[in-house]
Amino acid sequence: MKSVTAESSTLRAALVAQRDLLEDVMSRYRASNPRIFGSVARGDASTHSDIDLLVDLHPDGGNALLRLSGIAEELSNALGTRVDVVSVPMLRTKVSQTALDDAVAL
C-alpha cells in the first residue's frame, strides 16, 4: 500500500473542512463536480504543493477564465494555500489523461 504524505492529508482535510464553502463557491460560479488531482490526489504532496482542482463549468455561466480564477482566488484565501482550478477542456492532452486518472471526487 502506498504511503500518503502528511502534507497530502493536511490539504485534503482542509478541503473537507471547507466543504460548505466549496459547494457555495461552486454554485455561485456555475461549476460542479469538483475533483482534486495532482500531488494531493496521488498522496505525494510536499510543503510546497498547491491544490489542483478539476471542475465542470456549466455552459451558460459566462466567461470560463474569470469563473475559474474566481473559484481559485476564493478557495486560496479560505484555505490559506494556493489552489489552481481548471476545467477538462483546458487541460493539455498529455496532462489531461494523468489528471483524469488521478482525479478524486470531493
Secondary structure as GFF3:
##gff-version 3
##sequence-region A 1 106
A	DSSP	alpha_helix	6	17	.	.	.	ID=ss1
A	DSSP	alpha_helix	19	28	.	.	.	ID=ss2
A	DSSP	beta_strand	31	37	.	.	.	ID=ss3
A	DSSP	alpha_helix	39	42	.	.	.	ID=ss4
A	DSSP	beta_strand	51	57	.	.	.	ID=ss5
A	DSSP	alpha_helix	64	79	.	.	.	ID=ss6
A	DSSP	beta_strand	83	87	.	.	.	ID=ss7
A	DSSP	three_ten_helix	88	90	.	.	.	ID=ss8
A	DSSP	alpha_helix	93	102	.	.	.	ID=ss9
A	DSSP	beta_strand	104	105	.	.	.	ID=ss10
###
